[in-house]
Amino acid sequence: WTGVNERTLVAVKPDGVQRRLVGEIMRRFENRGFKLVALKLVQASEDLLRKHYWDLRSKPFFRGLMSYMSEGPMVVMVWEGLDVIKTARNMLGENNPADSLPGTIRGDFCVEVGRNVIHGSDSVESAEKEISLWFGQNELHCWVHNSRPWIYN
Ligand code: DGI
């Protein structure tokens, strides 16, 4: 069971919460076999969002992105499992929903990059950074997934 402890940060953005997609999105991650280790509803501060999207600070859409992400609460979660970072990105679809295949979250639920419903970490480094930004150590739960032997061989 090496590698099954990989973690990623997934966040349902304010549009996803408003559009009542939280349950549907969580169901997809549960059904896939991933383990939920942290979860909260949060109205992100500007400071937090700035840190989260620091790499995009010089992009022309940055101000719009900050305001979009502040428009309401988000559901932020950490999912754990084998290759979860890459698999979650595949489940999300492409950054631009128009390039996202049907069956992916963005491919099924949105049409515009500026309202693309969900975030997922894109690498081990960004997952670690984002998880520590959004969650305290005591909010990350260690528990045994009792279906583990039926998901991993
Ligand atoms: O990791 P992703 O969310 O797939 O993509 P990213 O880290 O390059 O961009 C982060 C978010 O920034 C993305 O989910 C939506 C927004 N964004 C990225 N490119 C554009 C954009 N927003 C607008 N309006 N226009 C863009 O070209």
Residues whose N, C-alpha, C, O or C-beta is under 5 A from the ligand:
A	BS01	DGI	F61 L65 N95 V113 G114 N116 I118 G120
